[in-house]
Amino acid sequence: MPAQVFSLSTARVLHLAAQGLKNPPTRKATPADLLDVIRTMGLLQIDTISVVARSPYLVLFTRLGDYPAEWLENALAAKQLFEYWAHEACFIPIEDFALLRHRMLYPEHLGWKYSPEWREKHHQDIEDLLGHIAQNGPVRSADFSRENKNSTGWWDWKPEKRHLETLFTAGELMVSERKNFHRVYDLTSRILPDWNDDRDTLSAAEAQYEMLRRSSQYLGIFKAEWLADYYRLKRIPLRGVINRLEEDEEIAQVSVEGFSEPFYVHHTLFPLLAQSASQSITSTVTSLLSPFDPIVWDRKRALALFNFDYRIECYTPQAKRQYGYFVLPILHRGELIGRTDAKIHRREQVFEVKALYLEPGTKVGSRRINDLTKAISQCARWHGATRVVIGAVPEALRASWQGGWEIV
């Protein structure tokens, strides 16, 4: 490894390269590419908000370009993916089932996601539900009626929904498919009939080390303190993990301008890092990111690496929001240069940029305007829009965009 200090811009490009965001796709995507993208990230976080495309679809679009959204459900139904609690609720490559199985076998460690008291209180009903699924096949929460129609959140779920989620968290049920993005639950033993817990399950220590090892690859470049968040690991002694990864030549220590603490680079990026010693490396991607994209889901990492202070405001009361309900970070050629409050009006086929905010000091030149116009148009077209409508944007952009444009 070259013994020198690397620039922050180089560190950003290395991270984006590890996440599949160094360069735009150069060919039309295939279903196999979708799986490769998820394997590159390791995890694809799930969220149900649909102001624009739901988060997992948007994360994939950012890396794949135009693709049919149903490919994700097809991969789940084909048992190429499974769902479980990883960073949060995520789609995960099926070959990583062993990585998460120990959490399923000891769900009481997952906090609010699993209630032993609920399981004990409703033991017979839960056993009856398992028996029903075993005899009659997969079920949805919607298959069960609800007396009180005025649900106000997870704490007010109908009992059967909580039973299903309890069994899902305990690993006795898996999501066999999604219909209209609603989970369909089936027995784990039916989805993975060859799985054997005694033979196949990693111990907690083995799984945690493997999660950290993989996180080092998914991040590409990182400070040690960033490593545990990827799989939401807590109270992990990282020094021993870092030492082991260095000894195995999985990672190497480097220095980044502006930081006193060391960074580490995964070995898959060594060629790119070596290239950066003699010539600049760049990212040429401009895209609207999901709020749940791995690039920004760790707020501290996004702030340190991109100087981008990002908070997801969809869970913030409207009066306290600074930018909007579901605000998309704007990635432009290795930088996070702003955010946009966007909405797709599906019936009208209109993609609305309600507001767009640039980071302080961001300059607006012709290339940046062209890149942003192209990125918004591509995203809008993939959403099924035929027109982009522009609301509150900086004057330099308003002068070029004239309130919107037809998508050609």
N, C-alpha and C positions, 0 to 999 in steps of 0.2 A: 504494500500500500504506500502511495506517495506520502512523505512526511511533510504536510503543510496544512495550513488553515484554509478551510473551504468557505465560500461565501454563503450567505443565507439564501440567495437565489438558487444556488446549486443544491442546497439542502431541500428546498421546496420542490425542485424538479425531480430529485431522487425519490421523494415521498410520492409525488404524483405518478412517477413511473411505476413504483411498486403497486399503486392502486389502479393501474391501467388507464391513466389520464395524461400520459406524456404527449401522445399524438392522437388525432382523431382516427376513427376506423377508415381503412382504405378500400373496403369492399363491403358488399351487402352481407349482413349477419346471417348466421345459420343457428338452429337450435343448439348445436354443439358449442357455438361461441357463447351462448347464454350461460351454459354450465361452466365454461372456462372463465368467464368474467366472475362468477360467484366464487369459484375456487381461488381466483386471484385475490379477491377481497377476504375470503374465508367465511364471511357472514354477510347476509343481506337482511337488514332490519325491516321489520314489518310495522306498518302504521296504516290505519284505515281512513284517515282524512282524505277527502277526494275533491278539494277545491280545484286542484289540478290533478293530474294522474296520481294515484296512490304512490307513496314513497318508493316501495321496492321497484315498481315499474319505471319510475323516473330515474332512479339510480342506475338501472340497467340501460335506459336510453342514453344517459350521459356517456356511457362507455361503448355501447353497441351502435348507436345511431338508430335509424328507423327499423323497427322490428315489431312483429305482432305480439301484443301483450299477453295473449293466451299461451304463449310458449312457457311462461312461468308456471301456470296451472298445469300444463301438460307435463312438465318436468316433475312436479310434485306428484301427480297421479301416476306417473311412470316409476315412482320410487327412486328417482335420481336425487331428490331433495327430501329433507324432513324438516319439521318445525320444532323448535324448542327455545328455552331461555338460554341465550348465549350472552351477547352484549345486552340486548333486551330480547323480546320475541323476535326470532330470526328464522329465515330459510337457511338451511345448512346442507352442504353436500352429504349424501347418504353415507359415504365412506367415513364420515366423521362421527357417526353415531356413538362409537366407543368413547369418543372424547367427552361426550355429555352424559353418558349413561350413569356415571356415579352420582350426578346431581339428581337424576330421577329416582335412584334407589334410596337417597337420603334427602327427600324434598323439604324436610323440616328446616334445612339450612338456607332455604330460599326466601325466608321472610314472608312478606305479605302474599307472595304467590301461592303459598300452601298453608292451610290451616289444619293441624292435627285435631283441633277441637271440632271443627266442622266434620271432618272424616269420622270421628268417634260419635258425634251426635247423630249423624245421618247414616250410620254404618249399614243398616238394613236396606235403606233406599238406594244407596250406592251399589251395594251388592246386587240388588234387583236390576239396576240399570246395566251393570256389567252382564248379567244373565240375559237381559233383553237384547243387547248388542250381539252377544255370542249366538243367540238363537235366530235373530231377525236381520242381522247385518248392520252396517254403519248408520249413524244417526247425526242429525244436526240439532242445535239448540232449538231451532224453529219448529222442530217436530213435536215440541211439547208446548201446550197452551199455557197462558199466563193469566191469572185472575186479575191482577193489578196491571193495567196497561201503561201506567205512567211511570216507567222506569226512569231513574235519574242518574244512572251510572253503574259501575261494577258492583258497588256495595248494595245495589238494589236489584241484582240479577234474580231471575226466577231460580228456584232451588235446582232444577235440572241443569241449568247452565253452570252453576257453581259445582255441581257434581261432576260434570264433564271436564271442567277446567281442573278440578282436583285430581281426577284420574289422569288427565293429560300431564300435569306437572309431576305426578308420581310415576309416569312412564308406563302406565297400564293401558292407556289409550294413546294413539297417534292420530295426526291429521292425515287422512288418506287422500283427500282432495279438497278443493274449495269450489263452491258453487256460488256465483255472484259475490265472490270473496268471503263467503261464510264458511266456516270450518265444518268439515264432515269428519266425524270421529269413528275410528274402528279400533279393534283390539290390536295391540302391539304384536301379539303372538300371531296374528293373521297377516299383518303387514310384513313382518320380518320373521317368518316361521323357522329360519335356521339359526336365529340368534340364541346364544347360550350365555347367560349372565356369568356363570362360574368360569367359563372358558374365555369369554370375549371382553369382559368389562375391565377397563383400566382402573387401577386404584386411584384415589383422589390425588395422591402425590404424583403419580405418573401422568395423569390427565392434566393437572395444573402445569407441570413442566412442559408438556407438549403444547398446551395452549400458549404459554409464554414464548416457546420456541417459534411457533407459527406466527404469533403476533409480531415477532421481530421481522419476519418476512413480509407480512401484510403492511406494516408501517414503512419498511425499507430503511428508513433512518429515524432515529429516536433517541430521546433521553430516557434513562432507565425508569424514571418515574412515570413515563407514558405507557409502559408495557402492559401493566396489569389491567388497565381500563378496557382493553379490547374485548375481553371475555368477562368483564366485571369481576375480576378476582380481587379479594381483599385480604389484608394481613399476610401478604406473601413476602418472604425475605428474598429480595431481588439480587443482592450481592452475589450469592452463591449461584443463582441462575445465570447472571451475566458472566461470571468467571467460567462456568461450564461451557457456555456458548462460545466464549473466546477460545477456550482450550480446544474445543472441537472445530474451530475455525469457521463457525457459522456466522460470526460477526467480527468486526474489527472496530477499534476505537478511533474516532476522528475528532477534529476540532472544527467548530463553526464560528465564524466571525460574530462577535457581539455576545457570546455565551462563555462564561467561565467554566461551567461544568461540561464534561465530555458528552459527545454524541456517539452512537454506534450505528454502523452500516451493515446490512445483511449481505452475505457473500454473493447473492445473485446480482447485486448492483455494483460489484467491484469493477467490472469492465466500464460501466458508465462513469463511475467515480474516477477511474484512471483517465478516461477520455477528458473529463472536466479539468484535469491538471494541465492540459495543453491547449484546450479550446473550450469555449463556453458551450454549455448544454442548455437547451431550452425546452419548454413545453409549448405546443402550438394549439392547445385545446381552449376554446371558449364555449362555456356552457352554463346553463342554470342548474344549480345543484339542489337536490332534496335537502331539507333540514335534517334528515336522518342519514345523510351520506357519511361514510366513515371519515371523509376529509374534515368534517365539521362536527361530528357527534361528540368529540371530546373538546369542550369549550376551552380548557386551559391549553391544550395542544394547538388548537386553531389560533389562539391569541399569540402564543409564543412563536409558532412557526410562520404564520401569515400576517401577524399583527392585525387580526380580524376578531373583534369582540362580538361574538354571536350568541344570541339567546333565542331559543324557540319560544315564540309568544302565543302560540295557539292555546296554551294552557294558562295564559295570563288574562285576567279580566280586561275587557276591551278598553276601559278608561285608563289602564296602566300600560297599554301597548305603546311602544315607541315607533314601530315600523308597520305592523300589521299582523293579521291572523296566521298566515302560512307563507312566510317570507323566504324566498329562494336566494341563497348566496350566489354571486356571479363570479365564476372562475374565468380568468382571462390570461392566457399565456403565462402561467406560473404564479399568478397573483389572485387574491380574492379582492376584487376592486369595488364591490358594492353588493346590493341586495335589492330584490324586487318583490313587491306584493302583487302576485298574479292570480288570475282566475280564468278557468275555461268555462264558457257558456256553451254547453254542448248542443243544446237545441238550436241555438242561433249560429253555431259554428264560428264563434268569436273567441279569440284569445285576448284577454284584457290585461294589460300592464297597468294596474291601478296606480302604482307609484314605483319609482325607481330611485334609489339613493346610492350615490357614489361615496366611497371612502374619502376622508379629507385628503386633499393634495392630489387626487386622481385627475390627471389631465385627459382631455378628450380631443384626440386627433382623428384624422380621417380613417386610419386603419382600425382604431378602436371602435369607431362608429360602425364601420363596415362589419367588423367581427361581431359586435353586439346585434346588429340588424340580422345577420345571417343566423346567429345562434337562436334568437327569439323566433325567427321565421321557421327554422327547422323544428324547434320544440312545438310551436303552434301547429304546424302541419301534422306532426306525429299525433297530436291531440285530436286531429280531425277538423281543425279550424281552417277557414278560408280567408279570414281577415284578422289582423292585429289592430287593437284599439289601444291608444296610449293616453294615460292620464297625467298625473303629476310627475314630471321628470325634470332633470336639470336643463337649464335653458339651452346649453350647447347641444343636447340631444333633441330637445323639442324643435329646434330650428331645422334639424335634418329630418325628423320623423313626421312633422306636420300632423300630429294627432293619430297617425296610424297608416296602415297600408294593406293592400290586397296581397295575398300569398300566391305567388306564381310558381 
